[in-house]
């Protein structure tokens, strides 16, 4: 396999105290600002700040944008479906964590 067929793998830890501007979030996810604004309008992600120029996004937003992008790109899911799918996946994860905690007690 030649190097031009390889995809980059991004690794790292999401730090909750860090925040990203709209431009930084778009760059990190490889998307256009219009798409991120659509995600905000659908309440898929929630920025801090009232105006677009001062929006800041958490590490959780970065994870959600990347997940939304995969759902859209790989499965063709529209924005309403992305919102529903991400909420259901988050709820499933919360339930799994709750079961782990109950299993330890």
C-alpha positions as CSV (number, residue, x, y, z in Angstrom):
1,X,0.0,0.0,0.0
2,X,1.4,3.4,-0.9
3,X,1.5,6.3,1.4
4,X,-1.1,8.3,-0.5
5,X,-3.7,5.6,0.4
6,X,-3.1,5.9,4.1
7,X,-5.4,8.1,6.3
8,X,-4.1,10.1,9.2
9,X,-5.0,8.9,12.6
10,X,-5.6,11.5,15.2
11,X,-5.0,10.6,18.8
12,X,-5.0,12.5,22.0
13,X,-7.0,13.4,25.1
14,X,-9.9,15.8,25.2
15,X,-9.3,18.2,28.0
16,X,-12.5,19.7,29.4
17,X,-11.0,23.0,30.4
18,X,-9.8,23.8,26.9
19,X,-12.1,25.5,24.5
20,X,-12.0,26.0,20.7
21,X,-13.1,28.9,18.5
22,X,-15.4,28.2,15.6
23,X,-12.4,28.3,13.3
24,X,-10.3,25.9,15.4
25,X,-13.2,23.5,15.7
26,X,-13.8,23.5,11.9
27,X,-10.1,23.0,11.3
28,X,-9.8,20.2,13.8
29,X,-12.8,18.4,12.2
30,X,-12.1,19.3,8.6
31,X,-15.5,20.9,8.0
32,X,-16.8,24.3,6.9
33,X,-18.2,26.8,9.3
34,X,-21.7,26.6,7.7
35,X,-21.9,22.9,8.7
36,X,-20.9,23.6,12.3
37,X,-23.4,26.5,12.5
38,X,-26.1,24.0,11.2
39,X,-25.1,21.7,14.1
40,X,-25.6,24.5,16.5
41,X,-29.0,25.4,15.0
42,X,-30.1,21.7,15.5
43,X,-28.8,21.8,19.1
44,X,-26.4,19.0,18.3
45,X,-23.6,21.1,19.9
46,X,-23.9,24.1,22.1
47,X,-21.3,26.9,22.1
48,X,-20.6,29.2,24.9
49,X,-21.1,32.8,23.9
50,X,-24.0,34.7,22.4
51,X,-22.5,35.8,19.1
52,X,-20.7,33.7,16.5
53,X,-17.6,35.8,16.8
54,X,-17.1,34.8,20.4
55,X,-18.4,31.2,20.3
56,X,-16.2,28.8,22.2
57,X,-16.6,25.0,22.0
58,X,-15.7,22.3,24.6
59,X,-13.9,19.1,24.0
60,X,-17.3,17.3,24.0
61,X,-18.3,19.4,21.1
62,X,-15.3,18.3,19.2
63,X,-16.2,14.7,19.8
64,X,-19.8,15.3,18.8
65,X,-18.9,17.1,15.6
66,X,-16.6,14.2,14.6
67,X,-19.3,11.7,15.3
68,X,-21.9,13.8,13.4
69,X,-19.5,13.9,10.5
70,X,-19.1,10.1,10.4
71,X,-22.9,9.6,10.6
72,X,-23.4,12.0,7.8
73,X,-20.5,10.9,5.6
74,X,-20.7,7.2,6.1
75,X,-24.4,6.6,6.6
76,X,-26.0,9.6,4.9
77,X,-27.9,10.6,8.0
78,X,-29.4,14.1,7.9
79,X,-29.1,16.7,10.7
80,X,-32.3,15.6,12.5
81,X,-31.2,12.0,12.4
82,X,-27.7,13.0,13.6
83,X,-29.2,14.8,16.6
84,X,-31.4,11.8,17.5
85,X,-28.6,9.2,17.0
86,X,-26.1,11.2,19.1
87,X,-28.6,11.7,21.9
88,X,-29.4,7.9,21.9
89,X,-25.7,7.0,21.8
90,X,-25.1,9.3,24.8
91,X,-28.0,7.9,26.7
92,X,-26.8,4.3,26.0
93,X,-23.3,5.2,27.3
94,X,-24.8,6.8,30.4
95,X,-26.8,3.6,31.1
96,X,-23.8,1.4,30.6
97,X,-21.8,3.5,33.1
98,X,-24.7,3.3,35.6
99,X,-24.7,-0.5,35.2
100,X,-21.0,-0.6,35.8
101,X,-21.3,1.4,39.0
102,X,-24.2,-0.7,40.2
103,X,-22.3,-3.9,39.4
104,X,-19.4,-2.7,41.7
105,X,-21.7,-2.2,44.7
